[in-house]
Amino acid sequence: MIREQETLNILLSNIARFVRERLIPNEDLIARTDEIPADIVAEMQDIGLFGLTIPEAYGGLELTMEEEVRAMLELGRASPAFRSLIGTTVGIGSQGILLDGTEEQKQRYLPRMATGRLIASFALTEPEAGSDAASLKTTAIRDGGAYVVNGTKRFITNAPHAGVFTLMARTDPSRAGADGISAFIVDADSPGISLGKRDRKMGQQGAHTCDVIFENCRVPAANLIGGVEGRGFKTAMKVLDKGRIHIAAICVAVAERMLDEALRYAAQRRQFGRAIGEFQLIQAMLADSKAEIYAARSMVIDAACRRDDGLPVTTEASCAKLFASEMCGRVADRAVQIFGGAGYMSEYGIERFYRDARLFRIYEGTTQIQQLVIARQMLRELA
């Protein structure tokens, strides 16, 4: 739901210019150094990228889901590492507080998140709890006016930079599954928190993940999101519905960038006396990519509009994430194929996107989890 088209157009134009003039020219640097320069981070803060989804009352831009999607379709044309830096604060790091937190919790944390001075991180995944999030083992046991947290979280995005974690932990170890899980806001400088070394990844250099270890970490009871135990899993699922639409938009943007690169290369690269784009087999790869991108973009915008209309979107969010992430992988493969030998060389950059895109089919719920979610929702609706 677009509220003010003119205002949105200005925002999208500013993001597109920032991507074109600042982010894309620095992609190679970030791939080499695995760091986003501090001056670019400061510019992202100044533009308001960290506060896109936080309400205006707390200092953010309060974009609707459709407006957020359209912003990501611009930002996502640059290396995914840039989006990853703001992603947890815009999405799963702040939305749990926004959706289910108390007013006091919102007042304390959301304004600082909106400025980007407080980086949020979402601590759900564990060594033995990824797709099966309800089996997490980290505990938070009440002790007077605090909860004592013990456990290890794994592959936590932005953990090395986080000022606060949205933590999912089991407050009732006697209850298996989702019912015993609660959500907490945990300040990153709390005693008892330590970080593992940064993970070395296949792609997405500049986007940092690591383990987060809690050892007798005391979290004030006032930091229990919503002040009620046992609702953490439901909070996580609500947040993930939104996050999957967001990631699907990023998949579309990355695919569009790769197709643009492949199209330009096909128009310039000559073999057998003419541009390779004149050959029908190359044209087929370009056409298939265009059609799939258009389909994914339509799905993402439809799911976003449905959420803005207050409709349930669990099925639509999973459909969009499944299709868009798989589509992005296919476009990446075709792009490398169109580039041929050059596509395998780092100097052309397309192999970096090929590696970056592989993660989209894994995080925010694997393709297989999306299939399960969609099928189960269909069966529930039938029943």
C-alpha positions as CSV (number, residue, x, y, z in Angstrom):
1,M,0.0,0.0,0.0
2,I,1.7,3.2,-1.2
3,R,0.7,6.1,0.9
4,E,2.4,9.0,-0.8
5,Q,3.7,8.2,-4.3
6,E,5.7,11.4,-4.6
7,T,7.5,10.9,-1.3
8,L,8.2,7.3,-2.1
9,N,9.6,8.2,-5.6
10,I,12.0,10.6,-3.9
11,L,13.2,7.9,-1.5
12,L,13.6,5.3,-4.3
13,S,15.5,7.8,-6.4
14,N,17.8,8.6,-3.5
15,I,18.4,4.9,-2.9
16,A,19.0,4.2,-6.6
17,R,21.5,7.0,-6.8
18,F,23.3,5.8,-3.7
19,V,23.5,2.3,-5.1
20,R,24.8,3.6,-8.4
21,E,27.3,6.1,-7.1
22,R,28.5,4.7,-3.8
23,L,27.7,1.0,-3.4
24,I,28.4,-0.6,-6.7
25,P,31.8,1.2,-7.1
26,N,32.8,-0.3,-3.7
27,E,31.7,-3.9,-4.3
28,D,35.2,-5.2,-5.3
29,L,36.7,-3.5,-2.2
30,I,34.3,-5.2,0.1
31,A,34.8,-8.5,-1.6
32,R,38.5,-8.2,-1.0
33,T,38.5,-6.9,2.5
34,D,35.3,-8.4,3.9
35,E,34.5,-5.0,5.4
36,I,32.0,-2.2,4.6
37,P,33.9,1.1,5.0
38,A,32.8,3.2,7.9
39,D,32.0,6.2,5.7
40,I,29.5,4.1,3.7
41,V,27.9,2.9,6.9
42,A,27.5,6.5,8.1
43,E,25.9,7.4,4.8
44,M,23.4,4.5,5.1
45,Q,22.5,5.9,8.6
46,D,22.1,9.4,7.2
47,I,19.8,8.3,4.4
48,G,17.6,6.5,7.0
49,L,18.1,3.0,5.7
50,F,18.2,1.5,9.2
51,G,14.8,3.0,10.1
52,L,12.8,2.1,7.0
53,T,10.3,0.0,8.8
54,I,10.3,1.6,12.3
55,P,7.3,3.8,12.9
56,E,7.7,7.6,12.7
57,A,6.8,7.9,16.4
58,Y,10.1,6.2,17.1
59,G,12.2,8.1,14.6
60,G,11.8,5.8,11.5
61,L,10.3,6.1,8.1
62,E,7.4,3.7,8.8
63,L,7.3,2.2,5.3
64,T,4.4,-0.1,4.4
65,M,5.3,-3.6,3.3
66,E,4.9,-2.6,-0.4
67,E,7.0,0.5,0.1
68,E,9.7,-1.6,1.8
69,V,9.6,-4.1,-1.0
70,R,10.1,-1.4,-3.6
71,A,13.0,0.1,-1.6
72,M,14.6,-3.3,-1.5
73,L,14.2,-3.7,-5.2
74,E,16.5,-0.7,-5.5
75,L,19.0,-1.4,-2.7
76,G,19.2,-5.1,-3.6
77,R,20.9,-4.3,-7.0
78,A,24.1,-3.8,-5.1
79,S,26.1,-6.5,-3.3
80,P,23.8,-8.3,-0.8
81,A,26.3,-7.4,2.0
82,F,25.0,-3.9,2.0
83,R,21.4,-5.0,2.5
84,S,22.5,-7.5,5.2
85,L,24.0,-4.7,7.3
86,I,20.6,-3.0,7.7
87,G,18.5,-6.2,7.2
88,T,18.3,-7.5,10.8
89,T,17.6,-4.0,12.2
90,V,15.0,-3.3,9.6
91,G,13.5,-6.8,9.9
92,I,13.8,-9.6,12.4
93,G,16.0,-7.6,14.9
94,S,13.4,-4.9,15.5
95,Q,10.1,-6.3,14.3
96,G,9.7,-8.6,17.3
97,I,9.8,-5.6,19.6
98,L,7.5,-3.6,17.3
99,L,4.9,-6.4,17.0
100,D,4.9,-7.8,20.5
101,G,7.0,-5.6,22.7
102,T,5.7,-3.3,25.5
103,E,5.5,0.4,25.0
104,E,8.4,0.8,27.4
105,Q,10.5,-1.6,25.3
106,K,9.7,0.2,22.1
107,Q,10.6,3.6,23.5
108,R,13.9,2.3,24.9
109,Y,15.2,0.5,21.8
110,L,13.4,1.5,18.6
111,P,14.6,5.2,18.3
112,R,18.2,4.1,18.5
113,M,17.7,1.3,16.0
114,A,16.1,3.8,13.6
115,T,19.2,5.9,13.5
116,G,21.5,2.9,12.9
117,R,23.5,3.7,16.0
118,L,22.1,0.6,17.6
119,I,22.5,-2.5,15.4
120,A,20.0,-5.3,16.1
121,S,20.6,-9.0,15.6
122,F,18.2,-12.0,15.8
123,A,19.5,-14.9,17.8
124,L,17.4,-18.0,17.0
125,T,19.5,-20.6,15.2
126,E,21.6,-23.0,17.2
127,P,24.0,-25.9,16.4
128,E,21.1,-28.3,16.6
129,A,18.2,-26.0,15.8
130,G,18.0,-24.4,12.4
131,S,15.0,-25.4,10.3
132,D,13.6,-27.1,13.4
133,A,13.6,-23.9,15.4
134,A,11.2,-25.3,18.0
135,S,13.8,-27.7,19.2
136,L,16.2,-24.9,20.5
137,K,18.0,-25.7,23.7
138,T,19.2,-22.3,25.0
139,T,17.5,-21.8,28.3
140,A,16.4,-18.6,30.2
141,I,15.6,-19.6,33.8
142,R,13.9,-17.1,36.1
143,D,15.9,-16.1,39.1
144,G,14.3,-13.2,41.0
145,G,14.1,-10.1,38.9
146,A,16.2,-11.6,36.0
147,Y,16.5,-14.6,33.7
148,V,19.7,-16.6,33.6
149,V,20.5,-17.5,30.0
150,N,22.8,-20.4,28.9
151,G,23.3,-21.7,25.4
152,T,25.0,-21.1,22.0
153,K,23.5,-19.4,18.9
154,R,25.0,-20.1,15.5
155,F,25.3,-18.2,12.2
156,I,23.9,-15.0,13.8
157,T,23.9,-12.2,11.2
158,N,25.5,-8.9,12.3
159,A,26.4,-10.4,15.7
160,P,29.9,-8.9,15.6
161,H,28.4,-5.4,15.3
162,A,25.2,-5.9,17.4
163,G,24.3,-3.6,20.2
164,V,21.3,-5.7,21.0
165,F,20.0,-9.2,20.4
166,T,16.4,-10.4,20.0
167,L,16.9,-13.7,21.7
168,M,14.8,-16.8,21.5
169,A,15.3,-19.1,24.6
170,R,13.4,-21.8,26.5
171,T,11.9,-20.5,29.7
172,D,10.2,-23.8,30.5
173,P,12.6,-26.7,29.9
174,S,9.8,-29.1,30.9
175,R,7.8,-28.2,27.9
176,A,9.1,-29.5,24.5
177,G,8.5,-27.7,21.3
178,A,7.3,-24.2,20.6
179,D,5.2,-23.6,23.8
180,G,8.2,-23.2,26.1
181,I,10.0,-20.6,24.1
182,S,10.1,-16.9,25.0
183,A,11.6,-13.8,23.3
184,F,14.0,-11.4,25.0
185,I,15.8,-8.2,24.3
186,V,19.4,-8.7,25.4
187,D,22.0,-5.9,25.4
188,A,25.1,-7.1,23.7
189,D,27.4,-5.8,26.4
190,S,25.7,-7.8,29.1
191,P,28.2,-9.9,31.2
192,G,28.2,-13.5,30.2
193,I,28.0,-13.0,26.4
194,S,30.9,-13.9,24.2
195,L,31.3,-14.1,20.4
196,G,32.9,-16.8,18.3
197,K,35.3,-15.9,15.5
198,R,33.7,-14.5,12.3
199,D,32.5,-17.2,10.0
200,R,34.3,-17.7,6.6
201,K,31.6,-18.0,4.0
202,M,31.2,-19.1,0.4
203,G,30.0,-15.6,-0.5
204,Q,28.4,-12.4,0.8
205,Q,31.8,-11.0,2.0
206,G,31.1,-7.9,4.2
207,A,28.1,-9.5,5.8
208,H,29.3,-10.9,9.1
209,T,28.1,-13.9,11.1
210,C,29.4,-15.7,14.2
211,D,28.4,-17.7,17.2
212,V,27.0,-16.0,20.2
213,I,27.6,-17.8,23.5
214,F,25.6,-17.1,26.6
215,E,27.1,-18.3,29.9
216,N,25.0,-17.4,33.0
217,C,24.0,-14.2,31.3
218,R,21.5,-12.3,33.5
219,V,18.8,-10.6,31.5
220,P,16.3,-8.3,33.4
221,A,12.8,-9.7,33.5
222,A,11.7,-6.3,32.1
223,N,13.4,-7.4,28.8
224,L,11.0,-10.3,28.2
225,I,9.3,-9.2,25.0
226,G,5.7,-8.4,25.8
227,G,6.2,-9.4,29.4
228,V,4.7,-12.8,28.8
229,E,6.5,-16.2,28.7
230,G,5.9,-18.8,26.0
231,R,5.1,-16.5,23.2
232,G,8.5,-16.3,21.6
233,F,8.0,-18.8,18.9
234,K,4.8,-17.1,17.7
235,T,6.7,-13.8,17.7
236,A,9.5,-15.3,15.6
237,M,7.0,-16.8,13.1
238,K,5.2,-13.4,12.6
239,V,8.5,-11.7,12.1
240,L,9.6,-14.4,9.5
241,D,6.5,-13.9,7.4
242,K,7.5,-10.4,6.9
243,G,11.2,-11.2,6.5
244,R,10.5,-13.8,3.7
245,I,8.7,-11.1,1.6
246,H,11.7,-8.8,2.2
247,I,14.2,-11.5,1.1
248,A,12.2,-12.4,-1.9
249,A,12.4,-8.8,-3.0
250,I,16.2,-8.9,-2.6
251,C,16.3,-12.1,-4.7
252,V,14.4,-10.2,-7.5
253,A,16.8,-7.3,-7.3
254,V,19.9,-9.4,-7.4
255,A,18.5,-11.4,-10.4
256,E,17.7,-8.1,-12.2
257,R,21.3,-7.0,-11.7
258,M,22.7,-10.2,-13.0
259,L,20.4,-10.2,-16.0
260,D,21.4,-6.6,-16.8
261,E,25.1,-7.7,-16.7
262,A,24.5,-10.7,-18.8
263,L,22.4,-8.8,-21.4
264,R,25.1,-6.1,-21.8
265,Y,27.8,-8.8,-22.2
266,A,25.7,-10.7,-24.7
267,A,25.3,-7.5,-26.8
268,Q,29.0,-6.8,-26.8
269,R,30.8,-10.2,-26.8
270,R,31.3,-11.4,-30.4
271,Q,31.8,-15.0,-31.6
272,F,31.5,-16.4,-35.1
273,G,31.5,-12.8,-36.4
274,R,28.5,-11.5,-34.5
275,A,27.3,-10.6,-31.0
276,I,26.5,-13.7,-29.0
277,G,23.1,-12.1,-28.1
278,E,22.0,-12.8,-31.7
279,F,22.2,-16.6,-31.1
280,Q,18.9,-18.1,-30.2
281,L,20.2,-20.3,-27.4
282,I,21.6,-17.2,-25.7
283,Q,18.3,-15.4,-26.3
284,A,16.5,-18.3,-24.7
285,M,18.5,-17.9,-21.5
286,L,17.9,-14.2,-21.5
287,A,14.2,-14.6,-22.1
288,D,13.7,-17.3,-19.5
289,S,15.4,-15.1,-16.9
290,K,13.3,-12.1,-17.8
291,A,10.1,-14.1,-17.5
292,E,11.0,-15.6,-14.2
293,I,12.1,-12.3,-12.7
294,Y,8.8,-10.7,-13.8
295,A,6.8,-13.6,-12.2
296,A,8.8,-13.3,-8.9
297,R,8.5,-9.5,-8.8
298,S,4.7,-9.9,-9.3
299,M,4.5,-12.4,-6.5
300,V,6.5,-10.3,-4.1
301,I,4.4,-7.1,-4.7
302,D,1.2,-9.1,-4.4
303,A,2.3,-10.7,-1.1
304,A,3.3,-7.3,0.2
305,C,0.0,-5.7,-0.7
306,R,-1.9,-8.5,1.0
307,R,0.0,-8.0,4.2
308,D,-0.7,-4.3,4.0
309,D,-4.4,-5.1,3.7
310,G,-4.2,-7.1,6.9
311,L,-4.7,-10.5,5.3
312,P,-2.8,-13.6,6.4
313,V,0.3,-14.0,4.2
314,T,2.1,-17.1,5.6
315,T,1.4,-19.0,2.4
316,E,2.1,-16.1,0.1
317,A,5.3,-15.1,1.9
318,S,6.6,-18.7,1.6
319,C,5.6,-19.0,-2.0
320,A,7.3,-15.7,-2.9
321,K,10.5,-16.7,-1.0
322,L,10.6,-20.1,-2.4
323,F,10.1,-19.1,-6.0
324,A,12.2,-15.9,-5.9
325,S,15.2,-17.6,-4.3
326,E,15.1,-20.6,-6.6
327,M,14.6,-18.2,-9.6
328,C,17.6,-16.1,-8.5
329,G,19.8,-19.3,-8.5
330,R,18.7,-20.2,-12.0
331,V,19.4,-16.6,-13.3
332,A,22.8,-16.7,-11.6
333,D,23.7,-20.0,-13.4
334,R,22.5,-18.7,-16.7
335,A,24.4,-15.4,-16.3
336,V,27.7,-17.3,-15.7
337,Q,26.9,-19.5,-18.7
338,I,26.3,-16.5,-20.9
339,F,29.6,-15.0,-19.8
340,G,31.3,-18.3,-20.6
341,G,34.9,-18.6,-19.4
342,A,34.8,-14.9,-18.4
343,G,32.0,-15.8,-16.0
344,Y,34.3,-18.0,-14.0
345,M,36.8,-15.2,-13.6
346,S,36.6,-12.9,-10.6
347,E,37.4,-9.7,-12.5
348,Y,34.0,-9.7,-14.2
349,G,32.1,-9.9,-10.9
350,I,29.4,-12.3,-12.0
351,E,30.9,-15.2,-10.2
352,R,30.6,-13.3,-7.0
353,F,26.9,-12.9,-7.4
354,Y,26.7,-16.6,-8.3
355,R,28.2,-17.3,-4.8
356,D,26.2,-14.6,-3.1
357,A,22.9,-15.9,-4.5
358,R,23.3,-19.4,-3.1
359,L,22.5,-18.3,0.4
360,F,19.0,-17.1,-0.5
361,R,17.7,-20.6,-0.8
362,I,18.9,-21.4,2.8
363,Y,18.3,-18.5,5.2
364,E,15.0,-17.2,6.4
365,G,13.8,-20.8,5.9
366,T,15.2,-23.2,3.4
367,T,13.4,-24.0,0.2
368,Q,12.3,-27.3,1.7
369,I,10.9,-25.6,4.8
370,Q,8.9,-23.2,2.5
371,Q,7.5,-26.3,0.7
372,L,6.4,-27.7,4.0
373,V,4.9,-24.4,5.2
374,I,2.9,-24.0,1.9
375,A,1.6,-27.6,1.9
376,R,0.6,-27.5,5.6
377,Q,-1.2,-24.2,5.1
378,M,-3.1,-25.7,2.2
379,L,-4.1,-28.7,4.2
380,R,-5.3,-26.5,7.1
381,E,-7.4,-24.4,4.8
382,L,-8.9,-27.5,3.3
383,A,-9.8,-28.9,6.7
